[in-house]
């Protein structure tokens, strides 16, 4: 008679743990897909190198600590800014030459750039991952009733959500965001009103890349920093962007957290279902709503 309640309690604790694990994964998906959505909306470029910039963000934090003794908190600002500078160089020297051409050219360019960045970092640092210390202020665990959960992972959830909300507010509720949003949703019409869309392109691309770098900094204390760390997340991130709607800011955030939780709950039944459920959901969404949950077929 005592085994039933005990097992129910254990099952509840495990399910709660998986939900929080899903929220952590969703936090990374949301940040990465948010950057992808902004870049695609403005440039109409499918940036396959997003995972490589995520990896560069983690390495920037690692090198700041190793070479300059700069800790995690300053790295949250400095590393994304450094990655954004790399993004500016990529946009001005490479991507700018492909505007107006078939999007496939942009995809192939960023795919080749991914291989170049990964192999370059592999030559310099090797395949073995490098550890990055968790900030001492966020060490230990916090009690959440049925479970105790690492404080740093709770910080990742809260910080990522705050950044996503701030970006959404900036784009949806400010004059600067109004121009960016108009350029994303009605590119030609925005030009007709005398607004130079092209002048916003470089900054928008750099901002999207900075979000990928920020996600990399947050991931560094949780995962070994390695040249291939961005390969797996970028595939699922593309699925998140498609589910939420290409170019949709709200869709990227909502779908990111939802996909993270869905995948983790699927792992309770069978670990093999973790990724299968994500792509199954993407297929269903495309069949029911081809533009994505928050996307619009009319957006240009």
C-alpha positions in Angstrom: 0.0 0.0 0.0 2.9 2.4 0.6 4.6 1.9 -2.8 1.8 3.7 -4.7 2.1 7.2 -3.1 5.9 6.9 -3.0 6.1 6.1 -6.7 3.6 8.8 -7.5 5.8 11.3 -5.6 8.9 10.1 -7.5 7.1 10.3 -10.8 5.9 13.8 -10.1 9.4 14.9 -9.1 10.9 13.5 -12.2 8.3 15.1 -14.4 8.9 18.4 -12.7 12.6 18.0 -13.3 12.0 17.4 -16.9 9.8 20.4 -17.3 12.5 22.6 -15.9 15.1 20.9 -18.1 12.8 21.7 -21.0 12.5 25.3 -20.0 16.3 25.6 -19.9 16.6 24.1 -23.4 13.7 26.3 -24.5 15.6 29.3 -23.2 18.4 28.6 -25.6 16.1 27.8 -28.5 14.2 31.0 -27.9 17.3 33.2 -28.0 18.7 31.4 -31.0 15.5 31.4 -33.0 14.8 35.0 -32.0 18.1 36.0 -33.7 17.3 33.9 -36.7 13.8 35.3 -37.0 15.1 38.9 -37.0 17.8 38.1 -39.5 15.5 36.3 -41.9 12.8 38.9 -41.5 15.1 41.8 -42.5 17.6 40.1 -44.9 15.6 37.1 -46.2 18.8 35.1 -45.4 18.6 31.6 -43.9 21.7 32.0 -41.6 23.0 28.4 -41.2 26.1 29.9 -39.5 23.9 30.8 -36.4 25.2 27.7 -34.5 28.8 28.7 -35.3 28.2 32.2 -33.8 26.6 30.6 -30.8 29.8 28.6 -30.4 32.0 31.7 -30.9 30.0 33.4 -28.1 31.0 30.6 -25.7 34.6 30.7 -26.8 34.7 34.5 -26.4 33.6 34.1 -22.8 36.2 31.3 -22.3 39.0 33.3 -23.8 38.1 36.5 -21.9 38.4 34.4 -18.7 41.5 32.5 -19.7 43.6 35.4 -21.2 42.3 38.5 -19.5 40.8 37.2 -16.2 37.4 38.6 -17.1 34.6 36.7 -15.4 31.1 35.7 -16.4 29.2 38.9 -15.7 31.3 41.2 -17.9 31.4 38.5 -20.5 27.6 38.6 -20.8 28.1 42.0 -22.5 31.6 41.8 -24.0 31.3 38.4 -25.7 28.1 39.1 -27.6 29.5 42.5 -28.6 32.6 40.8 -30.0 30.5 38.2 -31.9 28.4 41.1 -33.3 31.5 42.7 -34.7 32.3 39.4 -36.5 28.7 39.5 -37.8 29.1 43.0 -39.1 32.2 42.0 -41.1 30.4 38.9 -42.5 27.4 41.0 -43.6 29.4 43.8 -45.2 32.1 41.7 -46.9 30.0 38.6 -47.9 26.3 38.6 -47.5 25.8 42.1 -49.0 26.9 40.7 -52.3 24.1 38.2 -52.4 21.1 40.4 -51.8 18.5 40.1 -54.5 19.7 36.7 -55.5 18.0 33.3 -54.8 18.0 32.6 -51.0 19.8 29.4 -51.7 23.1 31.4 -52.3 22.9 32.8 -48.8 22.2 29.4 -47.3 25.2 27.9 -49.1 27.4 30.8 -48.1 26.5 30.5 -44.4 26.8 26.7 -44.5 30.4 27.1 -45.9 31.1 29.8 -43.3 30.0 27.3 -40.6 32.5 24.7 -41.8 35.2 27.3 -42.0 34.6 28.6 -38.5 34.3 25.2 -36.9 37.4 23.8 -38.6 39.4 26.9 -37.7 38.4 26.6 -34.1 39.1 22.9 -34.2 42.7 23.5 -35.5 43.3 26.1 -32.7 41.6 24.4 -29.7 41.2 20.7 -30.8 38.1 18.6 -30.4 38.2 18.2 -26.6 35.8 20.5 -24.8 37.1 23.2 -22.5 35.4 23.7 -19.0 34.0 27.1 -18.0 33.3 27.7 -14.4 29.8 28.5 -13.1 29.7 32.0 -11.4 30.1 31.5 -7.7 27.0 33.7 -7.0 24.8 31.1 -8.8 26.4 27.9 -7.4 24.3 25.4 -5.5 20.7 24.5 -5.9 17.3 26.0 -4.9 14.4 24.0 -3.5 11.3 23.9 -5.7 9.1 21.8 -3.6 9.4 18.3 -5.1 12.9 18.9 -6.4 16.1 20.8 -5.9 17.2 22.5 -9.1 20.6 24.2 -9.9 20.5 28.0 -9.3 22.4 28.7 -12.5 19.9 26.9 -14.7 17.0 28.9 -13.1 19.0 32.0 -13.8 19.3 31.0 -17.5 15.5 30.6 -17.7 14.8 33.9 -16.1 17.5 35.9 -17.9 16.6 34.5 -21.3 12.9 35.2 -20.8 13.8 38.7 -19.7 15.9 39.3 -22.8 13.2 37.9 -25.1 10.5 40.1 -23.5 12.8 43.1 -23.8 13.5 42.4 -27.4 9.8 41.9 -28.1 9.0 45.2 -26.4 11.7 47.1 -28.3 10.4 45.8 -31.6 6.7 46.0 -30.9 6.4 49.1 -28.7 9.1 51.6 -29.7 9.6 53.9 -32.7 12.9 52.1 -33.6 11.1 48.8 -33.4 8.3 50.1 -35.6 10.8 50.8 -38.4 12.4 47.3 -38.0 9.0 45.6 -37.8 7.8 47.5 -40.9 11.0 46.5 -42.8 10.4 42.9 -41.8 6.7 42.6 -42.5 6.3 45.0 -45.5 9.7 45.6 -47.0 8.7 47.2 -50.3 5.9 49.3 -48.7 8.4 50.6 -46.2 10.7 51.7 -49.0 7.7 53.4 -50.6 7.3 55.7 -47.6 10.9 56.9 -48.0 12.5 54.8 -45.3 15.9 53.4 -46.3 15.6 49.7 -45.3 19.1 48.9 -46.4 20.6 51.2 -43.7 19.1 49.0 -41.0 20.4 45.7 -42.5 23.9 45.7 -40.9 22.7 46.6 -37.5 19.8 44.1 -37.6 22.2 41.3 -38.6 24.7 42.2 -35.9 21.9 42.2 -33.3 20.7 38.8 -34.4 24.2 37.5 -34.2 24.7 39.0 -30.8 21.7 37.1 -29.5 23.4 33.9 -30.7 26.6 34.9 -28.9 24.7 35.7 -25.8 23.1 32.2 -25.8 26.7 30.8 -26.2 27.9 32.7 -23.1 24.9 31.3 -21.1 25.6 27.8 -22.4 29.4 27.9 -21.5 29.0 27.0 -17.7 26.6 24.2 -18.6 28.4 22.5 -21.5 32.0 22.1 -22.4 33.1 24.8 -24.8 34.0 23.0 -28.0 34.1 23.8 -31.8 31.1 21.5 -32.5 28.8 22.6 -29.7 26.6 24.6 -32.0 26.0 21.8 -34.5 23.0 20.1 -32.7 21.1 23.2 -31.4 21.0 25.0 -34.8 19.1 22.1 -36.4 16.4 22.2 -33.7 16.4 26.0 -33.8 15.5 26.0 -37.5 12.6 23.7 -36.6 11.5 26.2 -33.9 11.6 29.1 -36.3 9.4 27.2 -38.8 7.0 26.3 -36.1 6.7 29.8 -34.7 6.6 31.4 -38.2 9.6 32.7 -40.2 10.3 36.2 -39.2 7.9 36.2 -36.3 9.4 37.6 -33.1 6.6 36.3 -30.7 6.5 33.0 -32.6 10.3 32.5 -32.0 10.0 33.0 -28.3 6.8 31.0 -27.7 7.8 28.1 -29.9 11.3 28.0 -28.4 10.1 27.4 -24.9 7.2 25.2 -26.0 9.5 23.0 -28.1 12.0 22.7 -25.2 9.3 21.5 -22.8 7.7 19.2 -25.3 11.0 17.5 -26.1 11.8 17.0 -22.4 8.4 15.5 -21.6 8.7 13.2 -24.6 12.0 11.9 -23.1 10.1 10.7 -20.1 8.3 8.2 -22.3 11.3 7.3 -24.4 14.6 9.3 -24.9 14.4 8.6 -28.6 11.2 10.7 -28.8 13.0 13.9 -27.7 13.9 15.1 -31.2 11.2 13.1 -33.1 8.4 15.0 -31.3 9.9 18.4 -32.4 10.0 17.5 -36.1 6.6 15.7 -35.9 5.2 19.0 -34.5 6.8 20.9 -37.3 5.3 18.7 -39.9 1.8 19.0 -38.3 2.1 22.8 -38.1 3.2 23.1 -41.7 0.2 20.9 -42.8 -2.3 22.9 -40.8 -0.7 26.4 -41.0 2.1 26.6 -43.6 3.2 30.1 -42.4 3.8 28.8 -38.9 1.8 29.5 -35.7 2.5 33.2 -35.7 3.6 33.8 -39.3 1.8 35.3 -42.2 1.9 34.3 -45.8 1.4 37.9 -46.8 4.6 39.1 -45.1 7.4 40.0 -47.6 
